[in-house]
Amino acid sequence: MFSSSQLVVGVDIGSHSVKVCQLKRADKAYSIVTLGSAILPEGAVDDGALVEPEVVASTISSLFKNLKIKNKKVGISISGYSVIVKKVNLAVMSEKEMEDHIMTEAEQYIPFDIQDVYIDFQDLKTNKDGYERTDVMLVAAKKEIVDDYLNMLESIGLQATIVDIDGFALENTYEYSTPKTENVALIDIGASKMNINIISNGMSVVARDIVVGSRQLTERIMGQFDLEYEDAEALKLGATAAEDKEKELQDIYSSVCNQWILEIKKAIDLYHSNFSDSPLAKLVLSGGGSKVEGLIDYLNQETNIEVEQFNPFKNMKFSKRKIDPDYLKQIGPEMAIASGIAIRPSAI
């Protein structure tokens, strides 16, 4: 089993906040060491790119200090315009041959200059007897964006030993918490982006990032009712009663959430067009946007598929003296990506 020192600290840097999660592993299970989040100033991170690295670095440094985290090896994940995830079908070959082929032919798959990106791949080993071709998951990330994150973390004494993709980090933690194999769509709704990762027979078959998120709702509510950000957030999440604002709120929800649901339906339709004999069992929501009042029921009605909110910590142990169970339940959906990074051992 891994010791806690061999697991990275999961750091999820979004456009709205930074989430940090540290786990340890023993007795074939994970337990929570500590976790927390901190709000980022508006515009510090935009579409996955660091706009104000010093501000983000200061926020992460304060979180580590407040949470008393000593481990300097961290994992991060990225998403947005700088990342391309693509499944390609190739002839079966050795890993070395595949690496050589992909590096030679990468420009036909990736709309970036090959010199400007880091590339990784995984053979999904979908070839069957008599069929000598296999699906390969190809990932490319712009070096400039990745290096900005690495340099920012290095400036505060942290070493990023893992750089993951948001959707794959989400898949990691879901597969740990839900061992049984089902065909599911994992949907993480952040402040400014939505990540969809559809898992079929234990493999990611549809992965995409969409530039929509829960900040759209907050901004519309702020404008409609002339509210400050915190008050609009409370109204959005149902912490403040809607009262006479109910009708106008419903109109805002319908307008914005319909856009989200349209994008989710597109991904589901793409999946069903390719895997018509493997229907989706359910949709699993995470991220701060998953907590929007009434969204789960609305999505269920529109897709006719079971919808549940994801709690990445449901099978993890923790000390009730150190971590408030109510806080853990409340923050769980927002910690899906951070926990998915934190279950991984350090690569270095």
Secondary structure, DSSP 8 states (H G I E B T S, - for coil): ---GGGB-EEEEE-SSEEEEEEEEEETTEEEEEEEEEEE--TTSEETTEES-HHHHHHHHHHHHHHTT----EEEEEE-STTEEEEEEEEE---HHHHHHHHHHHGGGT-SS-GGGEEEEEEE-----TT--EEEEEEEEEEHHHHHHHHHHHHTTT-EEEEEEEHHHHHHHHHHHH--S---EEEEEE-SS-EEEEEEETTEEEEEEEES--THHHHHHHHHHHT--HHHHHHHHTTSS--GGGHHHHHHHHHHHHHHHHHHHHHHHHHHHHH-TTS---EEEEESGGGGSTTHHHHHHHHH-SEEEE--TTTT-B--TTTS-HHHHHHHGGGGHHHHHHHTSB---
